[in-house]
Amino acid sequence: MDHKAYKHVMDQIEPEADLQNRIAQQLLRQKPASPFRIKRFQYIVGSLLLVVILGWIISDRWMSDNKLLIDITEPIEQRDPVEPINDPNAITIPKIKLPDQSNAMADMIGLIVYKGNIYTQTHTRISAENAKELRGDKLGRTKAGIDEWSKQTDYVELASTIGVADIYSVNGYDSDFRIMSYQEHDGQIYAELYEHLNGITIANGEDLIGKTKVKEHMESVRWQDYNSWNYSKPHFNKFPIDQTLHSFMTALYDAKPIDGDKLYKEGIYNEGAQNQKVLFFKLKDQTEVQMWLFKGNYVKYSNAPVFFQLEPAAFSALWDRLQ
């Protein structure tokens, strides 16, 4: 892969402020680690170091806002652009297409093929205690074997990078959007949510964020500054569910989507940590939805490559209180 293609692939994935630190944190966040992933941990770390070194060689410099490389995108020259379709505010997030071969980075990321679509790990969390209550209908059982040596033909229905696990719908959510892996070992529950955030067209925030049911089911809200979130510091601040928050959510659901690639190239991640905040919405079903706020009236959800630009007054009223 030449330098131009390498950089373009990096531009498609959510930027991270410190690659090595964030990757290490990502591994640590996989808790409790399911038994079928623990055995591969040491190999993945070794492979990861090799990939990082190769990336350094390929790129003439580390980008100031590095991105986690997941080589599961369509070949660059064939990739459809994110562009308006019908509705002047609508954009289409291209459908992820898998490569001819996976790599160590891709193997780290939770990925499931279901009904021909790619579901990936989400930042929305659920505790083991509540997972059983949210477990819906069984959808199938994943196939093990998607790893560093997988070929295109290996990516069949229910292929995955998470080993063998039972897959369920999630009560209260459309399985076209969210599914759950669920396993029990020695009395311990291991559950994780996966979301389908590609191959969809959205015209406003409700088309994507509305699927999380966050606006209607908030139970409590807290927030962190970027540095606390980035370094996994347990520094949280409570925020009341008041008119300011309700106005913010209404504006978010009405907000138009902006191509994330465009904002990245314009330097949205170069403005400094003081221009980013993270909101955590605990819902009545005990799922916890995370959103990233960027100065300039922008909100981002999970790994979807879009931002939502809010009406300035509603955004600023909330932002000014996150101090």
N, C-alpha and C positions, 0 to 999 in steps of 0.2 A: 504493500500500500504506500503510495507516494505521500509527500508531506501535505499536499492540498487535500487529498481524500481523507487522510488521517484527521486533519483539523476539522473537516466538514462533519465527519462522524462524531467527533468530540462535541461539536456544536449542537448535535441533536439531543444530547442527554443533559439532564439537569446539572448545572454547574455546582461545584463544591469549592469551598474556600481553601481547603487544605487536603489534597488528595490522599496522602498516606495516612494522615490522622483520621479523615472521615471514613476511609476503607476499614481501618482498624476498629473504629467505633461501630461501623455497620456489622462487622463480625461479632463484636461484643453485644450488640443489640439483639442478635438472634438468640434470645433466651426465652424460655429454656430451650437449648439446642436439641432438636429431635435426634434420636439415636442413629437414624440412617444418614445424618449429615456429619456427625462427629468424626467418623472414621476418615473422612476426606479432608478434614480441616488442615492438617499439616501439609498435605499435597497442594491444596489450594493456595496456602500462604506462599509456598515455594514458587508455584506457578505465577502467582501474583507479582512477586518480586521480579521475576523474569520479564513479565509483560511491562512492568513499570520501566525497567531498564531499556527494553526495546523501544518503548514509547519515547524515552528521552533521546535515544539515538535518532529516531525518525523525525522528531520535532526539533526545530532549531532552538527552541527554548520552552521552558514550562510556561503555559499560559497563566496569567495572573489569577484567573478564576478557573481552576482545573475542573474537569468533569469526569465522572465515573464512566469508563468506556464499556458499553454493553454491545457487543457486535451481533445484534439481532435485527439490524435494519436492512432494508432492501438495498441492493447495490446502488451506489451514489448516482450513477448516470441514469438509472431507471426510476429514481424516487420521485413520486409526484409532489409538486410543491404544495404548501399550505396556502390556499387561496379562497377568496369568497366564492360561494355557490348559492345562486338564487337570491336569498336574503342578502342585502348589501352588508349586513353586519356578520353574516355567518362565515365560518371557516371550517374546513375539513381537516381533521388530524389524520394523516395518511395511515393506512393499515400497515402494521408491522409485518414485514416478510422476513423469514428466517434465512440465514446464510447457508452456504454449502457446508460450512463446518463451524462448530462452536469454538470457544476458547475458555481459558481459566476465568476471565472476568465474567463472561456470561454464565459460567457454571456457579458463580457465587450468588447470582440473582435468582430469587424464586420466580419460576416461570411455568405456566401450565397452558397447554393447548386444549381448549374446550369449544366444541362446535365450530372448529376451524378458526377460532379467534385466539389471540394471545392475551392471557391474563398475567399480570405481574404483581409482585409484592407492592402493597400500598403503605402509606404512612399512617393510615387509619388503624388504630389498635383495638384489641379486645382482650380482656383478661381470660384466663383459663376457666375461672369460676363462672363467667357469663357465656362462654362459648357454647356450652351444652344447651343452654336455653335458646340461643339463636340458631342452633343447628337445624336446618330444614330437611328437605328430601335428599336422599343420597343420589348423586349424579353419576358416580362411577369411582374408579380407583386408578390413580395415576400409574403410569409405566415408568420404571426406573431406566437409567441408561443414558439420558441426555447429559453429555459431559464434554470434555475438551476434544474428544475425537468423533463426536457425532456428525453424521452426514445429513443432508437435506431429507433423505428418505426416512430418517429416524423420527422426524417431527410429525408423528401421526396423532390421531385423536387421543387425548389424555397423556401425551408425552409430557415430560416435565424435567426440571432440574432438581426437584426436591425428593427424589427417590419414590418409594411406594407409599401412598397415603390415600385415604378415603376423601372424596370431594363431595361437598354438600352445598345446596342452596343456603341462603341466609334469610331467615325469617324476617319479613318486612322489606326486603330488597329484591329488585329484579335480578335474576341470574344472568341476564345479558350484561349487567354492570358489575356485579359482585358475587363471588363464590368463596367458599371456605375449605381449607384443608383441616382435617380433624383426625387425631390419633390419640389413643390411650395406651400407655405403657406403664406397667407396674403401678397403676393407680394414678398416674400423672397424665394430665390432658395437655396436648400440644395442638394449638389451633392458630391459624393465620389467615388473614383476609387477602384476596387477590382481586384486582379490578381490571376491567377491559376499558382502556382509555385511548384506544386508537381505532382508526377506521370509522370514525363518527363525525357528524356535522353538528356544530353548535352555533347558535345565534346570540346567546346570552348566558349569564352565569347560571341561571336556573337549569339550562339544558345539561350542564355537567354537575355542578355542585348540588343542585336540587336533588340529584339521585342519592345523595348521602342522607337526606332527610334532616339536615342540620338545623334549618330555620325553624321548623315546627317542633323539634324535640330537644331543644337545649335544656340541660339540667344545671350545668355550671360551666364557667368559662375562666380560663387562666391564660397567662401569656409569659413569654420570655423575651429578653433581648437576644440579638443574634449570637453574641459571644457565649452566653450561657447555653443556648441550644447547641451551638457548634461543638463545644467542648463537654457536652453532657453534664453540665453543672446543674444540681437540683435547685436552681434559683427560679422559683415561680411566683407570679403575682396574680392575685385574684382580680377578676373584673365582673362587675355586677351585670345581671341581665336586665338592662334598663332601656329607656327610650333611645339612647345613643346607640346601643348595640342593635336594637330592632331596626333603626333607620339605616345602619350600616348593612345589615343583612338584606333589607329590601333593595338597597342600592346595588349590592353585590348580585342579587338575582337578576336585576335589570341591566347589569353592566355588559358592555360589548366585549367579545374576545379579541385579543391582540396576539398576533403570531409571536411566540416566544423566541424564535430564531432572530427575528427582526430586533427585538428589544435586547437580546444578548449582544448582537453586533453593535448596537448603539451604546453598550456599556452599562446596562442596568445593574450588573453585578460588580461594577468597578467603583461604585459610589461610597463604599465603606460600610462597615458593620452597623454604624449608627443609623443607617437608612433602611434597616431590615428589622422586623419583629415577627414573632411566631405566636399564633393564637392556637389554643387547644380547647375544643368544644367537647365536653362530656355530654353525651346524649342520654335520654331516659333508658335506652336499651343497654347503656354502659359502653357503647363504642366511643372512641375518642378520635375526633376528626381534627387534623392539623391543617392550618393554612399559613402561608407566608405573606406578609405585608411588605411592600416596598414603597418608599417615599416617592411620590409622584402619582398616588392614587391607584396603585396596582396591587392585585391579589393573585396568588398562585396556589393551585391545589395539587398536591402529590406530584407525580411525574408527568402529568399531562403537559405537553409542550406549548401551552398557551397561558397568557395572563389575562386578567379581567381588569379593565380600567373603570373605576367607579366615579360617580359624580363627586366633585371635589369637596363640597360641604360635608357630606355624610362621612367620607373617608377621613377628612381632617378632624372632625369632631371626635372620632375614635382615636386616631393616631396621637392627637395632642394629649390624651389622657394616659398613653402608654409610656410614662416617664418615671 
